[in-house]
Amino acid sequence: MYKTLAIIALLFVAVTGSLLDLTKVDEGSCVKPPVSRKLDVKWLLSQNSWYLPLASKYEVYRAAQVMLEKDINTIEEGELTNYCVQGTLSAGKMVLNAFGGTKRVGMELKLAGQGAFTWKTNDSGDWNASGTSYAVRTNNKNYVLLVNYWNEKDDKKISWSVLSTEKSLAEKTKNDILKHVASLGFDTEKAFEVDYDKCNEKDEL
């Protein structure tokens, strides 16, 4: 009997240990970053298809919460293997497609000054989120590095993400981005890289 209870306890620890925990990936509260003056807004708006191959874990955890519409501590780490966000941008709105095409979330975007825009999701009920993003690095060719502020509730937390026109980043580009992220005070050990080759994609945008 005791052996059975011990096995059950170990299984419980193993399962609960795989659940997402925001406190372990917290990067602190909002501090406005230096915005890139090189951003070509016309180029940005002319790209109608985007991927998110690299981001902070805090960004991915919160985005997964919005898309899956459930409490963060009920989401297992294994579910993020199929995070695989794709976005289409048109007329100030972005539609995010994730988790093998099973989740779609609309997002309203508004320019908020040089290299900045506000955003608000509108398809996730009580899990909707809003915030402000700042473009802090770009090559105006295939990627934009964003620092993101989350507005909902009173947490005002900070994260970062990379919008890319391609599913993967060149190794040099990725390293340059991570160096810049570190210079802004983020912990690169808390970075999350998406492998789109492992995605169970049902739809191509």
N, C-alpha and C positions, 0 to 999 in steps of 0.2 A: 504493500500500500504506500509506504513512505517513498519507495523508489519511483512509483507511478507519479506521486505528487511532485517529486523532485524534477522528473522529466517534464511535467506540465509547466512547472515554474520556469525551467530553462527555456521551453518553447515560448512562453509568454514574454520573457526578457528578450529573446531573439526577435520576436515580432515587433514588440514595442520599441526596440532599439533601432529598427529600420524606419520608424516614422519621422517625418520632418520636424525639425525643432528650430524655430526662428532665432532663439536666443544664441544658438551656436554659430549663426552666420550673420548676426547683426553687425553693421558697419557704422553705427552711430546715427546722429541726427543731421538735419540739413545744414550745410555750409555752402553758400553759393560758390561754384567753381569758376575759374577763368574760362570764358567762352571763346571758342575759336573764331577768329575774324576771317578765316579762309573759307568758311562754309559758303558754297554756291547754292542758294535757296532754289534757284531755277532748276539746277541739276537734281537736287533732292526731290522736288515735287514732280519732276519728269519721270522718275523711276516709279513704276506702279507695282513692282513686285519686290518683296524684301524677305530676308531670312535673319534669324538671330543665332548665329553660330557660337557666340561667346558672351558671357554675362557674369555678374556676381551671383553667388548662390542665393543671396537675399532676394534679388530680382526674380530669379526663377521660381523660388518658393512662393513668393507673393503672387506672381503671375499664374502659377499653377492653381493657387487657391481661388483666384477669380474665375479661371476657365473651368475648373472642375466643380466650382460652387459648393465647396465643403470646407470644414474647419481644417486648418493647417496640420493639426496633430492627428488627423485621421488619414493623411496622405502618406503612402509608403515611398521611400526613396526609389524603389524599383520602377514606380510609375513614371518617373522622370526620364527613363530611357527613351520613351516615346513622346517627350515634350515637343520637340521638333516644330517650332512655330514658323509659319509662313504668313506673310501679310500682303494684302493688296491695298494700295493707296489711290484714292480718287476723290476729288472735290472736297478736300478737307476731312475725309473720313478714311479710316483704316479698318479693314476686316482681318482679324487674326484667326488663322486656322491651325489647330494643334491636336496633339494626341491622336494621330492617325486619321485625321479628318473627322473625328467624332465631336470636336468642340469648336464652335465658332463664336467669336466675341467681337462686337462692333466697338469702335473707338472714335470719338469726336476729337479733332485736333484744331487748335487755334494758335496762330503765331503770337508770340508774346515778347517781341523785341529781337535784337540781333542774336541769332543762333539759339533761340528758345521758343518753346511752344507748350501750351497746356494741353492736357488730355483727360478724357473721361470715358470709361467703359459704360455701355448701356444695355447689355444683354444678360447680365448675371444676377439680377434681382438684388438680394441683400448683400451679395458679394461684390457688387460694383465698386470700382476704385477710381481715384482721380489723382492728378498730380501735375508736376511741371518737369520738363526735360530740357537739358542744356547740351548742345553740341560742343564738345570740348576738343575733338580731334577728327579730321577727315582728310581723305585724299581727293575728294570730289570725283572719284572714279568708281569705287566699289564698296566703300564703307563709311559709316559715321559712328563715332564713339559718343554715347550719351551718358550723362549723369542725371539720375532720375530722383525726384522727390515725391514721396507718397503723402497725399493730403488727408486721407480718410482717418477718422477717429482723431486722436490727439498725438499720434506717434511721430509724424513728420520725419520718417526714416529716409535714409539715402541708399541708393543702389546704382549700378551702372550696367550698361548693355551695349552691344554692338549690332547695328543694323547693317546688313550686307546684301548686295545684289547677288552674291554667290553663296552656296551652301557651306563652303569652307574658306578659311583665310590662309593665305600663304604664310609659311612659318615665320619669315622675317616680319611680315605685317603683324602677325599675332604677338610676336615678341615685343615689337615697338609699342603696340597697344598696351600690353601688360606693364611695360616700363612706365608708360604715361599714367596708367591707373595707379601704380605704386607711388608715383610722384604726387598724386592727389591725396594720398593718405589711405588708400584702400589696401586690404590684405589680399595679395594675389593667390594665397593659398586657399582663398574662398572663391576662386573663379570656377565657373562651370562651363565646360565645352560640350557642344552638341554634335554628335556624330550622325549626320543625316543619312549616312549609308545604312544605319541600323534602324531607321524609322519605318514604321509600318504605315506608310502613306496610302490613304485611300483616294485622295484627290490631289491633283496638281493644280495650283492656282494659275 
